[in-house]
Amino acid sequence: MVARRSDEIWHVKASCRGPQAEVFFPPPHVERKEERHERENAAKAICDSCPVRRPCLDYAIRIREPHGIWGGLNEMERKQLLDRRAG
């Protein structure tokens, strides 16, 4: 058995695991702006107390994840963070 590095298994400690995971990604149907804000705020509230928030965000930025809430940031917020880092 190959041992995994701790930075590769951060997700097993993530607060978003389980049935609440659905709030982290848009639904398959069109979502109203207010509904999206409510869903994203619910996801971000889970991220607020997550023990692996930083590794999650680092991962999403590293792979340029185009969807969902990762490390407490949505797609646009991650893009803005990348833009600030590049500028």
PyMOL commands that set and color helices and strands:
alter all, ss='L'
color gray80, all
select helices_A, chain A and resi 6-8+10-13+19-24+33-48+53-63+75-86
alter helices_A, ss='H'
color red, helices_A
deselect
rebuild
show_as cartoon
